[in-house]
């Protein structure tokens, strides 16, 4: 494995781990929420987590530089933001979305910064 592949693997693992772990962490909410619209964001987040894990494990994806792991985290943020607006009028269902939103806002900042930094390191001769 080259240094470039190692840097890419570390970054890709970080971003897909955040997405995959969040997907599995919020999955039980699908069974707890009462209304179908309240379940949609948690189901989408679970599916996104599965897609991220499958992408990482497939072929040489873990070793290649790609913006897709950044997209996974940003899409997770969009899903939780959408869930927040869907459940805004339901105080009982609203709570998990605030925690998820905080997780994805901070994760998106971290992942975007790491993607830029990794690109700078890869460009260094």
Buried (B, 14 or more C-beta within 10 A) or exposed (E): EEEBBEBBBEBBBBBBBBBBBBBBBBBEBBEEBEEEEBBBBBBBBBEBBBBBBEBBEEEEBBBEBBEBBBBBBBBBBBBBBBBBEBBEEBEEBBEBBEEBBEBBEEBBEBBBEBBEEBBEEEEEE
